[in-house]
């Protein structure tokens, strides 16, 4: 595939990626503000629900687990 075709594919995907990341961040922020410091299982359930509500449920399981763990521990999820 020519470089110009790859660049066009990349450039056309950027808005979709940005939109997904914005939805993902909103779900995390909402979960953090409502559930920081709560037990892991409750945080993970709330995070999965928030991701689903935002349309970002395709996040990898490992990422969801780590974010839920950080929120449960009261650690800033974005650092």
N, C-alpha and C positions, 0 to 999 in steps of 0.2 A: 504494500500500500504506500503510495507517495506520501511524503512528509506533509504536504498541504492538506491531504485528505485526513490524515491523523489529527492535524491541528483543528480542522473544522469539526471533527467528531468530538474532540475535547471541548472546544469552545461551545458547542451546542449542548453539551452535558453539564457545563458549569452552573447554569441557573437551576437545574434540577437538583444538583448536589447541594447548592446553597439553600434551597428551599427545604430539603430533607434535614440538613443540619440545623436549620432554624427551628423546625418542628421538634427535633431531638432535644435541642437545648431548652425549649419551652417546657417539655415534659420533665426534664431533669430539674429545672428551676422550680417548677410547681411542686414536684415531689420533695425537693429539699426544703422548701419553705413550710410545707405542711407536715413533714415526717422526720426531720433531722433528729437523730438520737433515738429513734424508736427501734424496736427489735428488727433484725435483718429480714425475717420472713414477711413482716408487715410492710416494710419499706419496699422490698422486691415486688410484692403484689401491687402496691400503689404505683410503683414505677412502671410495671408492665401495663397497668390500666391507663396511666397517663400517656405512655408511648402509643398504645392502641388508639386512644382518643385523638392524638395528634396525627395519626397515620404514619408513625415511625416505628412500628412494631418489628420491622425487619432488622433491627440492630442485632448483632451477634450476641449469643447467650453469655459469652465471657465478659463482654462489655457491660451488659445489664447487671451481671453478678458483681462486677467490680464497682460500678456506680452505686448499686444498692448497698454494698458493703461500706463504701465511703460515707454515704448519707447516714447509714445506721450508726457509724462511729462518730458522727458529728463533724466529719472532715469536709471541707469545701470540695464539691464534686468536680469543679472545673480546674483544679490545680494538680 
